[in-house]
Amino acid sequence: MAALTNDVKTMIVQALACFDTPSQVAEEVKAAYGLTVTRQQVETHDPTKQAGKGLAKRWVTLFDDTRAEFRAEMARIPVANRAYRLRMLGRMAEQAEAPVRLETALKLLEQASKEAGPDPATWAARHE
């Protein structure tokens, strides 16, 4: 296992806090620092995973602060909000309802369905 400097650990913790996967982070470390780290080694820096349960308080605080900042920033970007995207898709589908654009309307409805996720009533009925 490669010995990691505080700079590398900071990068790993912050990337994980921004929802990058351990594989993505390992690639970023290789590109930025020339170090080869395994995704398992990267996972030890994620306090939300079992492997990261023993992470030092300093890194947990950095992770929590970075994640909170990331989520706040994402909330300020309208297209990152599912409700915004669904409203936009709804408006676009309504505009595309003309018979000549029916195929577009159907594609937009399909996208909205994927965006919304499973119907809670249907899901609950299947999992009782």
C-alpha positions in Angstrom: 0.0 0.0 0.0 1.3 3.4 -0.9 2.1 5.8 1.9 -0.1 8.9 1.5 0.8 12.5 2.3 -1.7 14.8 3.9 -2.2 16.5 0.5 -3.1 13.1 -1.1 -5.4 12.2 1.8 -7.1 15.6 1.6 -7.8 15.1 -2.1 -9.1 11.6 -1.5 -11.4 12.7 1.3 -12.8 15.7 -0.6 -13.4 13.7 -3.8 -15.3 11.0 -1.9 -17.3 13.7 -0.1 -18.3 14.9 -3.6 -19.6 11.4 -4.4 -16.7 10.3 -6.7 -16.4 6.5 -6.6 -13.3 4.9 -5.1 -12.2 3.8 -8.6 -12.5 7.4 -9.9 -10.5 8.7 -6.9 -7.8 6.1 -7.4 -7.5 7.2 -11.0 -7.3 10.9 -10.0 -4.6 10.1 -7.5 -2.6 8.3 -10.2 -3.0 11.3 -12.6 -2.3 14.0 -10.1 0.4 12.4 -7.9 1.7 9.4 -9.8 0.8 7.2 -6.9 -1.0 3.9 -7.4 -3.7 3.3 -4.8 -6.3 0.6 -4.7 -10.0 1.4 -4.4 -9.9 -0.5 -1.1 -7.3 1.9 0.2 -9.3 4.9 -1.0 -12.5 3.5 0.8 -10.7 3.7 4.1 -11.0 7.5 3.8 -14.8 7.4 3.5 -16.4 7.6 7.0 -19.8 6.5 5.5 -18.3 3.1 4.6 -17.4 0.2 7.0 -13.8 0.5 5.8 -13.6 4.1 7.0 -15.1 3.7 10.4 -11.7 4.2 12.1 -10.9 7.4 10.2 -9.3 10.2 12.3 -11.6 12.9 13.5 -9.7 15.5 11.4 -10.6 13.7 8.1 -14.2 13.0 9.2 -14.7 16.7 9.8 -13.2 17.5 6.4 -15.4 15.0 4.8 -18.6 16.3 6.5 -17.8 19.9 5.8 -16.9 19.2 2.1 -20.1 17.1 1.6 -22.3 19.8 3.2 -20.7 22.5 1.0 -21.1 20.2 -2.1 -24.8 19.6 -1.4 -25.4 23.3 -0.8 -23.7 24.2 -4.1 -25.7 21.6 -5.9 -28.9 23.0 -4.4 -28.1 26.3 -6.0 -27.9 24.8 -9.5 -31.5 24.4 -10.7 -30.9 21.5 -13.1 -29.3 19.5 -10.3 -32.7 19.5 -8.6 -35.0 16.6 -9.5 -38.2 18.7 -9.0 -36.8 21.4 -11.4 -36.0 18.8 -14.0 -39.4 17.2 -13.7 -41.2 20.5 -14.1 -39.1 21.3 -17.1 -39.8 17.9 -18.7 -43.5 18.4 -18.0 -43.5 21.8 -19.8 -41.6 20.4 -22.7 -43.9 17.4 -23.0 -47.0 19.7 -22.9 -45.5 21.7 -25.8 -44.7 18.6 -27.7 -48.2 17.1 -27.5 -49.1 18.4 -31.0 -49.6 15.3 -33.3 -46.5 16.1 -35.4 -44.3 15.9 -32.2 -46.0 13.0 -30.4 -42.8 10.9 -30.6 -40.9 13.7 -28.8 -43.6 14.0 -26.2 -43.4 10.2 -25.5 -39.6 10.4 -25.1 -40.0 13.3 -22.7 -42.6 11.4 -20.6 -40.3 8.4 -20.5 -37.4 10.6 -19.3 -39.7 12.1 -16.7 -40.7 8.7 -15.5 -37.0 7.6 -15.1 -36.3 10.9 -13.3 -39.1 10.4 -10.9 -38.1 6.9 -10.0 -40.5 4.1 -9.0 -44.1 5.0 -8.1 -44.3 4.7 -4.3 -47.7 3.1 -4.3 -46.7 0.5 -6.9 -43.4 -0.2 -5.1 -45.1 -0.7 -1.8 -47.7 -3.1 -3.2 -44.9 -5.2 -4.7 -42.8 -5.3 -1.5 -45.5 -6.2 1.0 
